[in-house]
Amino acid sequence: MRKILNLDGTIKKGAEEPDIPDEELLKWYDVMVQVRTLDAKGIRLQRQGRVGFHIFTTGQEAHIGIAAALNSDDWIFPAYREHGAALYRGLALEKVVNHLFANDRDTQKGRRLPGLFGEKSINFVNPSAPIGTQIVQATGASYAGMEFNPGEVTAVFFGDGATSSNDFHSGVNFAGVYKAPTIFVCMNNQFAISVPIEKQTAAEKIVDKAVGYGVPGERVDGNDILAMYEVAKEAVERGRNGEGPTFIEAFTYRLGPHTSSDDPSRYREDEDVENWQKKDPMVRFKNYLTNKGILTEDTEKALWDKYDKLVNKLIEEADKRPKPKMETMFTDVYEELPWHLKEQWEEVKYFTEDD
Ligand SMILES: Cc1ncc(C[n+]2csc(CCOP(=O)(O)OP(=O)(O)O)c2C)c(N)n1
């Protein structure tokens, strides 16, 4: 398993420290703080009944290293724990918060589960709730890119559970045969809701599946942002050089529940969680930045305070905004509304408009 950072933030013996500017490293940490702040507040909002649902990223923030290895116009097909990749690309927190509240400024117009969002301006594609579907979509997009935008690569994120889907097989197989520049990133957090990895697959390691498709595979410590970046950089290079896809298994752990509807204490041991907390990707990276002298207790505290205040402010504003207009259910899907939707719209108006 590829690894660069020890838990105390020192460089592993024999590993090479990547040459990344301090400013860029601090940006990664900044985005990690944003993601974790959103998680902490998102679940409280859900418990207060102010938002309907929350999906957690906590523990999987090192995926930001994958986004950092891409060009800003390469395509990203996320699953639903990769908000960090979007924030890294400059998505405003305000958009994420408006989406959580499904208010009139939600770019998804309240139609998606909170947490399942895309953003066209940053080539961050809307995920679909059915597990694995983004894998074939990403493969198709990267295959099209070979024709229309040579040199472009596409990264797709999915969980260990998704590797049991038909779409996984179709997508990875196609990319292997046609040498599509797709970077398959399996965030193996070892659970698909309550199903542990040993009940998901008889394969010893998820990365072993790559061999069957003739695709180069790499297993990486998914809690080590430097290693994630390095492995992705190599995959990007392969893709841009016409050498086809790469399969990355990022071995990690979901520190929080699956979603706000889940109680993980029913299917995993506290001891396991405690052990993984010691491998927290943020703590490890913080130690690295501190050892390098580019992050101090004070600057770190200031970062948390900044996002605490900013997200609180955005929440207060988002909560006051109206819901999307009912008519948005009918407008902007079809250029010309079919007759049955016209009828339904009339019906909605009849029941919702004042006399
Ligand atoms: C086709 C399909 N089956 C079942 C579900 C319900 N479901 C939602 S998330 C999930 C687990 C997915 O696990 P994994 O791919 O490992 O991703 P993780 O949630 O662990 O990040 C399941 C079964 C679904 N959304 N789609």
The ligand as an SDF file (V2000), in Angstrom:
LIG
                    3D

 26 27  0  0  0  0  0  0  0  0999 V2000
  -28.5420    0.3390   -6.7300 C   0  0  0  0  0  0  0  0  0  0  0  0
  -28.6520    0.7650   -5.3100 C   0  0  0  0  0  0  0  0  0  0  0  0
  -28.8180   -0.1530   -4.3390 N   0  0  0  0  0  0  0  0  0  0  0  0
  -28.9080    0.2290   -3.0440 C   0  0  0  0  0  0  0  0  0  0  0  0
  -28.8560    1.5510   -2.7100 C   0  0  0  0  0  0  0  0  0  0  0  0
  -28.9280    1.9870   -1.2450 C   0  0  0  0  0  0  0  0  0  0  0  0
  -27.5930    2.4310   -0.8330 N   0  0  0  0  0  0  0  0  0  0  0  0
  -27.3120    3.7350   -0.7220 C   0  0  0  0  0  0  0  0  0  0  0  0
  -25.7370    3.9820   -0.2510 S   0  0  0  0  0  0  0  0  0  0  0  0
  -25.4230    2.3290   -0.1850 C   0  0  0  0  0  0  0  0  0  0  0  0
  -24.0700    1.8140    0.2180 C   0  0  0  0  0  0  0  0  0  0  0  0
  -23.0070    2.1250   -0.7730 C   0  0  0  0  0  0  0  0  0  0  0  0
  -21.7830    1.6920   -0.2620 O   0  0  0  0  0  0  0  0  0  0  0  0
  -20.4190    2.0610   -0.9210 P   0  0  0  0  0  0  0  0  0  0  0  0
  -20.5230    1.9650   -2.4020 O   0  0  0  0  0  0  0  0  0  0  0  0
  -19.3650    1.2600   -0.2580 O   0  0  0  0  0  0  0  0  0  0  0  0
  -20.2300    3.6160   -0.5830 O   0  0  0  0  0  0  0  0  0  0  0  0
  -20.1190    4.3250    0.8460 P   0  0  0  0  0  0  0  0  0  0  0  0
  -21.5140    4.7250    1.2200 O   0  0  0  0  0  0  0  0  0  0  0  0
  -19.5170    3.3850    1.8010 O   0  0  0  0  0  0  0  0  0  0  0  0
  -19.2790    5.5280    0.6170 O   0  0  0  0  0  0  0  0  0  0  0  0
  -26.5560    1.5920   -0.5200 C   0  0  0  0  0  0  0  0  0  0  0  0
  -26.6240    0.1380   -0.5230 C   0  0  0  0  0  0  0  0  0  0  0  0
  -28.7000    2.4900   -3.7580 C   0  0  0  0  0  0  0  0  0  0  0  0
  -28.6080    3.8120   -3.5170 N   0  0  0  0  0  0  0  0  0  0  0  0
  -28.5790    2.0870   -5.0300 N   0  0  0  0  0  0  0  0  0  0  0  0
  1  2  1  0
  2  3  1  0
  2 26  2  0
  3  4  2  0
  4  5  1  0
  5  6  1  0
  5 24  2  0
  6  7  1  0
  7  8  2  0
  7 22  1  0
  8  9  1  0
  9 10  1  0
 10 11  1  0
 10 22  2  0
 11 12  1  0
 12 13  1  0
 13 14  1  0
 14 15  2  0
 14 16  1  0
 14 17  1  0
 17 18  1  0
 18 19  2  0
 18 20  1  0
 18 21  1  0
 22 23  1  0
 24 25  1  0
 24 26  1  0
M  CHG  1   7   1
M  END
$$$$
